[in-house]
Amino acid sequence: MIGERIRELRKARNMTQKQLAAILNSAKSTISQYENNINEPDLETVMKIADCFGVTVDSLLGRDRSDKPTPASSEHTLVMEVKDDDEAGYVRASLELYRKFRTADVSKPYQKD
């Protein structure tokens, strides 16, 4: 079961077994054994795989398929964990302020509203 899910997530990101093995600091043959259900990853490796693909451990184990694979990370992707709506609002407001600051014309003198 977990093997099929690992293969599905890996292929969804156009990732090779060798690339996944490098991320997990393991051998390509180990990834192949996981995907072919010959061996199963230990708990620490399961958590690393879930983190790598941006899914929950439950999803990786086939218990919850509601979360879908996220696109491969890039330097333009921001992954954050917020505790509640207040934190999420603060992060959104901070980002909006930052973007305004970046686009502000600093050559003009400050004008009070």
N, CA, C and O atoms as CSV, one atom per row, in Angstrom:
chain,resi,resn,atom,element,x,y,z
A,1,MET,N,N,0.821,-1.191,0.000
A,1,MET,CA,C,0.000,0.000,0.000
A,1,MET,C,C,0.868,1.259,0.000
A,1,MET,O,O,0.699,2.116,-0.867
A,2,ILE,N,N,1.786,1.386,0.946
A,2,ILE,CA,C,2.622,2.584,1.010
A,2,ILE,C,C,3.503,2.694,-0.231
A,2,ILE,O,O,3.816,3.796,-0.681
A,3,GLY,N,N,3.896,1.561,-0.775
A,3,GLY,CA,C,4.749,1.572,-1.959
A,3,GLY,C,C,4.083,2.224,-3.154
A,3,GLY,O,O,4.700,3.015,-3.868
A,4,GLU,N,N,2.818,1.888,-3.368
A,4,GLU,CA,C,2.085,2.483,-4.485
A,4,GLU,C,C,1.941,3.988,-4.290
A,4,GLU,O,O,2.037,4.761,-5.242
A,5,ARG,N,N,1.713,4.385,-3.061
A,5,ARG,CA,C,1.537,5.820,-2.774
A,5,ARG,C,C,2.846,6.582,-2.992
A,5,ARG,O,O,2.843,7.682,-3.543
A,6,ILE,N,N,3.959,5.997,-2.562
A,6,ILE,CA,C,5.256,6.646,-2.782
A,6,ILE,C,C,5.498,6.810,-4.278
A,6,ILE,O,O,5.906,7.880,-4.728
A,7,ARG,N,N,5.248,5.752,-5.049
A,7,ARG,CA,C,5.441,5.826,-6.493
A,7,ARG,C,C,4.542,6.892,-7.119
A,7,ARG,O,O,4.985,7.672,-7.962
A,8,GLU,N,N,3.280,6.917,-6.700
A,8,GLU,CA,C,2.323,7.893,-7.219
A,8,GLU,C,C,2.786,9.327,-6.940
A,8,GLU,O,O,2.753,10.175,-7.832
A,9,LEU,N,N,3.212,9.593,-5.718
A,9,LEU,CA,C,3.664,10.933,-5.351
A,9,LEU,C,C,4.948,11.310,-6.083
A,9,LEU,O,O,5.106,12.444,-6.534
A,10,ARG,N,N,5.850,10.363,-6.193
A,10,ARG,CA,C,7.129,10.622,-6.873
A,10,ARG,C,C,6.897,10.945,-8.343
A,10,ARG,O,O,7.465,11.901,-8.872
A,11,LYS,N,N,6.070,10.153,-8.994
A,11,LYS,CA,C,5.810,10.370,-10.418
A,11,LYS,C,C,5.032,11.659,-10.664
A,11,LYS,O,O,5.217,12.308,-11.693
A,12,ALA,N,N,4.164,12.034,-9.725
A,12,ALA,CA,C,3.404,13.282,-9.865
A,12,ALA,C,C,4.334,14.488,-9.905
A,12,ALA,O,O,3.971,15.544,-10.423
A,13,ARG,N,N,5.519,14.328,-9.362
A,13,ARG,CA,C,6.511,15.415,-9.347
A,13,ARG,C,C,7.626,15.203,-10.366
A,13,ARG,O,O,8.645,15.893,-10.343
A,14,ASN,N,N,7.421,14.249,-11.249
A,14,ASN,CA,C,8.428,13.924,-12.259
A,14,ASN,C,C,9.797,13.707,-11.625
A,14,ASN,O,O,10.813,14.182,-12.133
A,15,MET,N,N,9.809,12.990,-10.517
A,15,MET,CA,C,11.029,12.719,-9.771
A,15,MET,C,C,11.447,11.274,-10.009
A,15,MET,O,O,10.603,10.379,-10.062
A,16,THR,N,N,12.741,11.050,-10.151
A,16,THR,CA,C,13.241,9.688,-10.313
A,16,THR,C,C,13.460,9.051,-8.947
A,16,THR,O,O,13.520,9.733,-7.924
A,17,GLN,N,N,13.578,7.738,-8.957
A,17,GLN,CA,C,13.903,7.038,-7.715
A,17,GLN,C,C,15.254,7.505,-7.181
A,17,GLN,O,O,15.445,7.623,-5.970
A,18,LYS,N,N,16.173,7.767,-8.078
A,18,LYS,CA,C,17.499,8.229,-7.675
A,18,LYS,C,C,17.408,9.590,-6.983
A,18,LYS,O,O,18.092,9.822,-5.986
A,19,GLN,N,N,16.575,10.487,-7.499
A,19,GLN,CA,C,16.412,11.803,-6.888
A,19,GLN,C,C,15.793,11.699,-5.497
A,19,GLN,O,O,16.231,12.369,-4.562
A,20,LEU,N,N,14.774,10.856,-5.370
A,20,LEU,CA,C,14.149,10.665,-4.064
A,20,LEU,C,C,15.141,10.038,-3.093
A,20,LEU,O,O,15.202,10.425,-1.926
A,21,ALA,N,N,15.906,9.083,-3.569
A,21,ALA,CA,C,16.914,8.443,-2.719
A,21,ALA,C,C,17.932,9.464,-2.205
A,21,ALA,O,O,18.350,9.400,-1.049
A,22,ALA,N,N,18.322,10.393,-3.058
A,22,ALA,CA,C,19.284,11.420,-2.648
A,22,ALA,C,C,18.685,12.305,-1.556
A,22,ALA,O,O,19.371,12.656,-0.596
A,23,ILE,N,N,17.426,12.661,-1.698
A,23,ILE,CA,C,16.754,13.490,-0.690
A,23,ILE,C,C,16.682,12.758,0.643
A,23,ILE,O,O,16.868,13.360,1.700
A,24,LEU,N,N,16.411,11.463,0.587
A,24,LEU,CA,C,16.260,10.661,1.804
A,24,LEU,C,C,17.582,10.092,2.306
A,24,LEU,O,O,17.631,9.401,3.324
A,25,ASN,N,N,18.654,10.396,1.572
A,25,ASN,CA,C,19.979,9.879,1.936
A,25,ASN,C,C,19.967,8.347,2.000
A,25,ASN,O,O,20.424,7.739,2.967
A,26,SER,N,N,19.433,7.757,0.949
A,26,SER,CA,C,19.365,6.295,0.855
A,26,SER,C,C,19.746,5.870,-0.563
A,26,SER,O,O,20.099,6.704,-1.396
A,27,ALA,N,N,19.673,4.586,-0.822
A,27,ALA,CA,C,20.020,4.056,-2.139
A,27,ALA,C,C,18.788,3.997,-3.036
A,27,ALA,O,O,17.661,3.876,-2.556
A,28,LYS,N,N,19.018,4.084,-4.344
A,28,LYS,CA,C,17.930,3.955,-5.314
A,28,LYS,C,C,17.224,2.613,-5.138
A,28,LYS,O,O,16.003,2.522,-5.266
A,29,SER,N,N,18.002,1.576,-4.844
A,29,SER,CA,C,17.419,0.235,-4.670
A,29,SER,C,C,16.466,0.197,-3.474
A,29,SER,O,O,15.499,-0.566,-3.473
A,30,THR,N,N,16.737,1.018,-2.461
A,30,THR,CA,C,15.847,1.083,-1.293
A,30,THR,C,C,14.502,1.649,-1.705
A,30,THR,O,O,13.458,1.142,-1.294
A,31,ILE,N,N,14.521,2.703,-2.519
A,31,ILE,CA,C,13.267,3.308,-2.991
A,31,ILE,C,C,12.502,2.296,-3.835
A,31,ILE,O,O,11.284,2.172,-3.709
A,32,SER,N,N,13.204,1.584,-4.682
A,32,SER,CA,C,12.576,0.549,-5.503
A,32,SER,C,C,11.922,-0.524,-4.620
A,32,SER,O,O,10.814,-0.979,-4.905
A,33,GLN,N,N,12.612,-0.916,-3.560
A,33,GLN,CA,C,12.047,-1.921,-2.646
A,33,GLN,C,C,10.793,-1.394,-1.951
A,33,GLN,O,O,9.834,-2.140,-1.752
A,34,TYR,N,N,10.796,-0.113,-1.582
A,34,TYR,CA,C,9.592,0.479,-0.983
A,34,TYR,C,C,8.448,0.449,-1.980
A,34,TYR,O,O,7.343,0.015,-1.655
A,35,GLU,N,N,8.715,0.913,-3.201
A,35,GLU,CA,C,7.656,1.023,-4.204
A,35,GLU,C,C,7.114,-0.330,-4.645
A,35,GLU,O,O,5.962,-0.429,-5.067
A,36,ASN,N,N,7.925,-1.359,-4.551
A,36,ASN,CA,C,7.491,-2.704,-4.933
A,36,ASN,C,C,7.036,-3.523,-3.732
A,36,ASN,O,O,6.843,-4.735,-3.836
A,37,ASN,N,N,6.865,-2.861,-2.599
A,37,ASN,CA,C,6.394,-3.488,-1.367
A,37,ASN,C,C,7.247,-4.684,-0.932
A,37,ASN,O,O,6.732,-5.647,-0.362
A,38,ILE,N,N,8.534,-4.616,-1.201
A,38,ILE,CA,C,9.468,-5.639,-0.735
A,38,ILE,C,C,9.870,-5.320,0.694
A,38,ILE,O,O,9.919,-6.205,1.548
A,39,ASN,N,N,10.158,-4.052,0.948
A,39,ASN,CA,C,10.466,-3.552,2.287
A,39,ASN,C,C,9.611,-2.335,2.546
A,39,ASN,O,O,9.125,-1.697,1.612
A,40,GLU,N,N,9.426,-2.009,3.821
A,40,GLU,CA,C,8.691,-0.811,4.200
A,40,GLU,C,C,9.625,0.140,4.934
A,40,GLU,O,O,10.498,-0.297,5.684
A,41,PRO,N,N,9.445,1.434,4.720
A,41,PRO,CA,C,10.288,2.412,5.414
A,41,PRO,C,C,9.968,2.441,6.905
A,41,PRO,O,O,8.834,2.191,7.314
A,42,ASP,N,N,10.987,2.750,7.714
A,42,ASP,CA,C,10.747,2.912,9.147
A,42,ASP,C,C,9.992,4.220,9.378
A,42,ASP,O,O,9.805,5.011,8.454
A,43,LEU,N,N,9.563,4.437,10.618
A,43,LEU,CA,C,8.735,5.599,10.924
A,43,LEU,C,C,9.433,6.912,10.592
A,43,LEU,O,O,8.805,7.814,10.039
A,44,GLU,N,N,10.701,7.039,10.914
A,44,GLU,CA,C,11.434,8.267,10.619
A,44,GLU,C,C,11.454,8.543,9.115
A,44,GLU,O,O,11.289,9.684,8.681
A,45,THR,N,N,11.657,7.489,8.329
A,45,THR,CA,C,11.684,7.640,6.870
A,45,THR,C,C,10.296,7.973,6.336
A,45,THR,O,O,10.167,8.764,5.402
A,46,VAL,N,N,9.262,7.383,6.914
A,46,VAL,CA,C,7.887,7.707,6.507
A,46,VAL,C,C,7.632,9.199,6.701
A,46,VAL,O,O,7.046,9.849,5.835
A,47,MET,N,N,8.070,9.741,7.835
A,47,MET,CA,C,7.870,11.171,8.091
A,47,MET,C,C,8.666,12.014,7.099
A,47,MET,O,O,8.171,13.042,6.638
A,48,LYS,N,N,9.888,11.603,6.760
A,48,LYS,CA,C,10.689,12.345,5.786
A,48,LYS,C,C,10.032,12.325,4.412
A,48,LYS,O,O,10.007,13.339,3.714
A,49,ILE,N,N,9.503,11.171,4.029
A,49,ILE,CA,C,8.838,11.048,2.726
A,49,ILE,C,C,7.600,11.947,2.684
A,49,ILE,O,O,7.376,12.650,1.699
A,50,ALA,N,N,6.802,11.923,3.748
A,50,ALA,CA,C,5.608,12.767,3.809
A,50,ALA,C,C,5.996,14.241,3.702
A,50,ALA,O,O,5.360,15.000,2.971
A,51,ASP,N,N,7.033,14.644,4.425
A,51,ASP,CA,C,7.500,16.038,4.357
A,51,ASP,C,C,7.992,16.385,2.963
A,51,ASP,O,O,7.716,17.469,2.450
A,52,CYS,N,N,8.714,15.472,2.358
A,52,CYS,CA,C,9.258,15.686,1.017
A,52,CYS,C,C,8.144,15.964,0.012
A,52,CYS,O,O,8.286,16.831,-0.850
A,53,PHE,N,N,7.049,15.240,0.120
A,53,PHE,CA,C,5.955,15.371,-0.835
A,53,PHE,C,C,4.861,16.335,-0.381
A,53,PHE,O,O,3.907,16.577,-1.120
A,54,GLY,N,N,4.987,16.884,0.818
A,54,GLY,CA,C,3.996,17.836,1.300
A,54,GLY,C,C,2.640,17.216,1.578
A,54,GLY,O,O,1.605,17.840,1.346
A,55,VAL,N,N,2.646,15.988,2.077
A,55,VAL,CA,C,1.404,15.309,2.432
A,55,VAL,C,C,1.487,14.871,3.893
A,55,VAL,O,O,2.559,14.907,4.498
A,56,THR,N,N,0.370,14.466,4.445
A,56,THR,CA,C,0.360,13.965,5.812
A,56,THR,C,C,0.837,12.512,5.826
A,56,THR,O,O,0.803,11.819,4.809
A,57,VAL,N,N,1.274,12.080,6.989
A,57,VAL,CA,C,1.655,10.672,7.151
A,57,VAL,C,C,0.437,9.796,6.907
A,57,VAL,O,O,0.552,8.736,6.292
A,58,ASP,N,N,-0.737,10.225,7.384
A,58,ASP,CA,C,-1.958,9.457,7.139
A,58,ASP,C,C,-2.212,9.265,5.652
A,58,ASP,O,O,-2.576,8.173,5.217
A,59,SER,N,N,-2.022,10.313,4.880
A,59,SER,CA,C,-2.213,10.210,3.440
A,59,SER,C,C,-1.214,9.241,2.826
A,59,SER,O,O,-1.564,8.422,1.977
A,60,LEU,N,N,0.027,9.347,3.266
A,60,LEU,CA,C,1.068,8.462,2.738
A,60,LEU,C,C,0.749,7.003,3.046
A,60,LEU,O,O,1.042,6.114,2.246
A,61,LEU,N,N,0.144,6.760,4.213
A,61,LEU,CA,C,-0.197,5.390,4.606
A,61,LEU,C,C,-1.540,4.937,4.046
A,61,LEU,O,O,-1.972,3.811,4.293
A,62,GLY,N,N,-2.204,5.817,3.287
A,62,GLY,CA,C,-3.468,5.434,2.657
A,62,GLY,C,C,-4.674,5.610,3.552
A,62,GLY,O,O,-5.752,5.108,3.233
A,63,ARG,N,N,-4.522,6.309,4.663
A,63,ARG,CA,C,-5.628,6.506,5.598
A,63,ARG,C,C,-6.470,7.716,5.242
A,63,ARG,O,O,-7.648,7.765,5.596
A,64,ASP,N,N,-5.903,8.691,4.553
A,64,ASP,CA,C,-6.611,9.925,4.228
A,64,ASP,C,C,-6.140,10.395,2.872
A,64,ASP,O,O,-5.002,10.841,2.731
A,65,ARG,N,N,-6.991,10.302,1.880
A,65,ARG,CA,C,-6.601,10.704,0.527
A,65,ARG,C,C,-7.140,12.086,0.185
A,65,ARG,O,O,-7.151,12.472,-0.984
A,66,SER,N,N,-7.591,12.843,1.199
A,66,SER,CA,C,-8.166,14.155,0.915
A,66,SER,C,C,-7.111,15.170,0.505
A,66,SER,O,O,-7.406,16.112,-0.230
A,67,ASP,N,N,-5.862,14.978,0.983
A,67,ASP,CA,C,-4.845,15.933,0.560
A,67,ASP,C,C,-4.190,15.431,-0.710
A,67,ASP,O,O,-3.869,14.251,-0.845
A,68,LYS,N,N,-4.001,16.345,-1.626
A,68,LYS,CA,C,-3.422,15.995,-2.912
A,68,LYS,C,C,-1.967,16.419,-2.913
A,68,LYS,O,O,-1.585,17.312,-2.156
A,69,PRO,N,N,-1.151,15.798,-3.743
A,69,PRO,CA,C,0.254,16.197,-3.806
A,69,PRO,C,C,0.394,17.667,-4.135
A,69,PRO,O,O,-0.347,18.208,-4.956
A,70,THR,N,N,1.339,18.301,-3.494
A,70,THR,CA,C,1.619,19.695,-3.793
A,70,THR,C,C,2.681,19.757,-4.869
A,70,THR,O,O,3.465,18.818,-5.008
A,71,PRO,N,N,2.731,20.837,-5.636
A,71,PRO,CA,C,3.768,20.947,-6.646
A,71,PRO,C,C,5.141,20.895,-5.999
A,71,PRO,O,O,5.300,21.220,-4.822
A,72,ALA,N,N,6.118,20.488,-6.768
A,72,ALA,CA,C,7.485,20.434,-6.259
A,72,ALA,C,C,7.875,21.808,-5.742
A,72,ALA,O,O,7.498,22.830,-6.315
A,73,SER,N,N,8.625,21.823,-4.666
A,73,SER,CA,C,9.033,23.083,-4.060
A,73,SER,C,C,9.963,23.847,-4.985
A,73,SER,O,O,10.712,23.271,-5.774
A,74,SER,N,N,9.890,25.142,-4.862
A,74,SER,CA,C,10.815,26.002,-5.568
A,74,SER,C,C,11.114,27.165,-4.652
A,74,SER,O,O,10.491,27.313,-3.601
A,75,GLU,N,N,12.055,27.983,-5.042
A,75,GLU,CA,C,12.384,29.113,-4.192
A,75,GLU,C,C,11.244,30.116,-4.137
A,75,GLU,O,O,11.258,31.009,-3.290
A,76,HIS,N,N,10.250,29.993,-5.021
A,76,HIS,CA,C,9.116,30.910,-5.028
A,76,HIS,C,C,7.904,30.335,-4.310
A,76,HIS,O,O,6.837,30.949,-4.312
A,77,THR,N,N,8.052,29.183,-3.704
A,77,THR,CA,C,6.974,28.558,-2.960
A,77,THR,C,C,7.218,28.774,-1.479
A,77,THR,O,O,8.303,28.478,-0.977
A,78,LEU,N,N,6.233,29.280,-0.784
A,78,LEU,CA,C,6.347,29.528,0.644
A,78,LEU,C,C,5.506,28.502,1.374
A,78,LEU,O,O,4.297,28.414,1.157
A,79,VAL,N,N,6.136,27.732,2.234
A,79,VAL,CA,C,5.430,26.735,3.022
A,79,VAL,C,C,5.465,27.201,4.466
A,79,VAL,O,O,6.538,27.394,5.038
A,80,MET,N,N,4.307,27.377,5.045
A,80,MET,CA,C,4.233,27.858,6.420
A,80,MET,C,C,3.204,27.059,7.191
A,80,MET,O,O,2.265,26.499,6.625
A,81,GLU,N,N,3.402,27.022,8.473
A,81,GLU,CA,C,2.424,26.406,9.348
A,81,GLU,C,C,1.953,27.481,10.315
A,81,GLU,O,O,2.759,28.069,11.036
A,82,VAL,N,N,0.667,27.736,10.332
A,82,VAL,CA,C,0.121,28.721,11.249
A,82,VAL,C,C,-0.814,28.009,12.217
A,82,VAL,O,O,-1.437,27.004,11.874
A,83,LYS,N,N,-0.902,28.536,13.414
A,83,LYS,CA,C,-1.695,27.892,14.455
A,83,LYS,C,C,-3.174,28.202,14.358
A,83,LYS,O,O,-4.013,27.366,14.691
A,84,ASP,N,N,-3.497,29.413,13.898
A,84,ASP,CA,C,-4.908,29.804,13.872
A,84,ASP,C,C,-5.134,30.905,12.833
A,84,ASP,O,O,-4.203,31.340,12.155
A,85,ASP,N,N,-6.377,31.339,12.724
A,85,ASP,CA,C,-6.735,32.369,11.744
A,85,ASP,C,C,-6.048,33.699,12.034
A,85,ASP,O,O,-5.715,34.441,11.109
A,86,ASP,N,N,-5.833,34.003,13.312
A,86,ASP,CA,C,-5.149,35.256,13.652
A,86,ASP,C,C,-3.741,35.273,13.079
A,86,ASP,O,O,-3.317,36.273,12.500
A,87,GLU,N,N,-3.012,34.169,13.238
A,87,GLU,CA,C,-1.657,34.105,12.688
A,87,GLU,C,C,-1.681,34.182,11.168
A,87,GLU,O,O,-0.847,34.858,10.567
A,88,ALA,N,N,-2.621,33.504,10.553
A,88,ALA,CA,C,-2.723,33.536,9.097
A,88,ALA,C,C,-2.997,34.968,8.621
A,88,ALA,O,O,-2.415,35.415,7.633
A,89,GLY,N,N,-3.876,35.680,9.318
A,89,GLY,CA,C,-4.163,37.065,8.964
A,89,GLY,C,C,-2.946,37.955,9.131
A,89,GLY,O,O,-2.691,38.835,8.309
A,90,TYR,N,N,-2.199,37.723,10.194
A,90,TYR,CA,C,-0.984,38.508,10.436
A,90,TYR,C,C,0.027,38.282,9.321
A,90,TYR,O,O,0.649,39.228,8.839
A,91,VAL,N,N,0.189,37.033,8.915
A,91,VAL,CA,C,1.147,36.707,7.847
A,91,VAL,C,C,0.709,37.358,6.542
A,91,VAL,O,O,1.533,37.929,5.827
A,92,ARG,N,N,-0.581,37.277,6.226
A,92,ARG,CA,C,-1.080,37.900,4.996
A,92,ARG,C,C,-0.862,39.414,5.027
A,92,ARG,O,O,-0.411,39.998,4.041
A,93,ALA,N,N,-1.184,40.049,6.161
A,93,ALA,CA,C,-1.024,41.504,6.279
A,93,ALA,C,C,0.455,41.892,6.185
A,93,ALA,O,O,0.797,42.896,5.560
A,94,SER,N,N,1.315,41.106,6.797
A,94,SER,CA,C,2.752,41.391,6.745
A,94,SER,C,C,3.276,41.280,5.320
A,94,SER,O,O,4.082,42.101,4.885
A,95,LEU,N,N,2.823,40.278,4.606
A,95,LEU,CA,C,3.248,40.099,3.221
A,95,LEU,C,C,2.754,41.241,2.350
A,95,LEU,O,O,3.479,41.725,1.481
A,96,GLU,N,N,1.528,41.669,2.580
A,96,GLU,CA,C,0.979,42.796,1.820
A,96,GLU,C,C,1.788,44.064,2.089
A,96,GLU,O,O,2.105,44.806,1.159
A,97,LEU,N,N,2.120,44.312,3.338
A,97,LEU,CA,C,2.927,45.476,3.696
A,97,LEU,C,C,4.311,45.403,3.059
A,97,LEU,O,O,4.820,46.397,2.541
A,98,TYR,N,N,4.905,44.230,3.103
A,98,TYR,CA,C,6.216,44.034,2.483
A,98,TYR,C,C,6.163,44.329,0.988
A,98,TYR,O,O,7.044,44.998,0.449
A,99,ARG,N,N,5.136,43.831,0.329
A,99,ARG,CA,C,5.017,44.055,-1.120
A,99,ARG,C,C,4.822,45.535,-1.438
A,99,ARG,O,O,5.364,46.034,-2.423
A,100,LYS,N,N,4.053,46.236,-0.611
A,100,LYS,CA,C,3.878,47.677,-0.816
A,100,LYS,C,C,5.203,48.399,-0.634
A,100,LYS,O,O,5.535,49.300,-1.403
A,101,PHE,N,N,5.953,48.007,0.373
A,101,PHE,CA,C,7.253,48.621,0.644
A,101,PHE,C,C,8.203,48.422,-0.535
A,101,PHE,O,O,8.911,49.348,-0.930
A,102,ARG,N,N,8.216,47.230,-1.087
A,102,ARG,CA,C,9.111,46.931,-2.207
A,102,ARG,C,C,8.789,47.733,-3.446
A,102,ARG,O,O,9.684,48.068,-4.222
A,103,THR,N,N,7.516,48.046,-3.641
A,103,THR,CA,C,7.119,48.772,-4.849
A,103,THR,C,C,7.031,50.273,-4.625
A,103,THR,O,O,6.756,51.024,-5.562
A,104,ALA,N,N,7.262,50.719,-3.398
A,104,ALA,CA,C,7.166,52.153,-3.091
A,104,ALA,C,C,8.273,52.924,-3.793
A,104,ALA,O,O,9.392,52.434,-3.945
A,105,ASP,N,N,7.947,54.118,-4.210
A,105,ASP,CA,C,8.922,55.010,-4.833
A,105,ASP,C,C,9.642,55.754,-3.715
A,105,ASP,O,O,9.114,56.724,-3.171
A,106,VAL,N,N,10.836,55.305,-3.376
A,106,VAL,CA,C,11.576,55.891,-2.260
A,106,VAL,C,C,12.218,57.217,-2.623
A,106,VAL,O,O,12.780,57.884,-1.754
A,107,SER,N,N,12.148,57.613,-3.874
A,107,SER,CA,C,12.727,58.893,-4.280
A,107,SER,C,C,11.830,60.077,-3.885
A,107,SER,O,O,12.300,61.211,-3.789
A,108,LYS,N,N,10.535,59.805,-3.658
A,108,LYS,CA,C,9.610,60.862,-3.252
A,108,LYS,C,C,9.713,61.063,-1.742
A,108,LYS,O,O,9.876,60.098,-0.996
A,109,PRO,N,N,9.618,62.319,-1.289
A,109,PRO,CA,C,9.625,62.565,0.148
A,109,PRO,C,C,8.383,62.007,0.793
A,109,PRO,O,O,7.341,61.887,0.148
A,110,TYR,N,N,8.482,61.664,2.064
A,110,TYR,CA,C,7.361,61.122,2.824
A,110,TYR,C,C,6.249,62.145,2.930
A,110,TYR,O,O,6.495,63.305,3.261
A,111,GLN,N,N,5.032,61.721,2.650
A,111,GLN,CA,C,3.874,62.596,2.768
A,111,GLN,C,C,2.899,61.975,3.744
A,111,GLN,O,O,2.500,60.820,3.600
A,112,LYS,N,N,2.524,62.756,4.736
A,112,LYS,CA,C,1.576,62.273,5.725
A,112,LYS,C,C,0.185,62.250,5.107
A,112,LYS,O,O,-0.216,63.202,4.438
A,113,ASP,N,N,-0.549,61.169,5.329
A,113,ASP,CA,C,-1.902,61.049,4.778
A,113,ASP,C,C,-2.883,61.916,5.491
A,113,ASP,O,O,-4.064,61.926,5.145
